[in-house]
């Protein structure tokens, strides 16, 4: 029987959007899937050596707000200075209090499980980033590299 394959393309670079691709990839690897993750545009932030991920409540209407704020606090209020920092801190505390692994830990689990991590070379060039900003365990490639993996996958996810 052939090994099942999963390809994930990660395009978001916020704390809340970092969890789905790493949770799905580490779970798939644990289930025996050959797993590849392709990080492009803002998703490339998830491969930086030093992570400084934030939550953006602005434009995220599905985000549960503390104290029922989603019922009485105006959406425009989430753009106030300091709101992103406050919401990020609240999210990190919630994650910690529920015993959810950190992004760094999930990323390490993926590396240990031989998940292939591919950073988008075009994005690095576009935003004048340096290879040295990113963890050593990644490969670099472009859209053709993504399709090479996705074309052979049983499951492809865009996150």
VENVEN-V973055 format. One record per pair of residues at least 6 apart in sequence whose C-alpha atoms are under 6 Angstrom apart, sorted by the first residue. I is the first residue (numbers start at 1). GAP is how many residues later the second one is. Records with the same first field share a line. If there is no record, write none. Layout:
# VENVEN-V973055
I->GAP  GAP
This chain:
# VENVEN-V973055
4->29
5->28  29  30  148  149
6->29  147  149  150
7->28  29  30  143  149
8->29  148  149  150
9->28  29  30  149
10->29  33  149
11->29  30  31  32
12->30  31
13->29  30  32
14->39  40  41
15->38  39  40
22->84
26->84
35->80
36->79  80
37->80
38->80
39->80  81
40->80
41->82
47->87
48->85  86  87
49->85  86
54->34
55->33
56->28
58->20
117->21
118->20  21  22
119->21
120->20  21  22
121->19  20  21
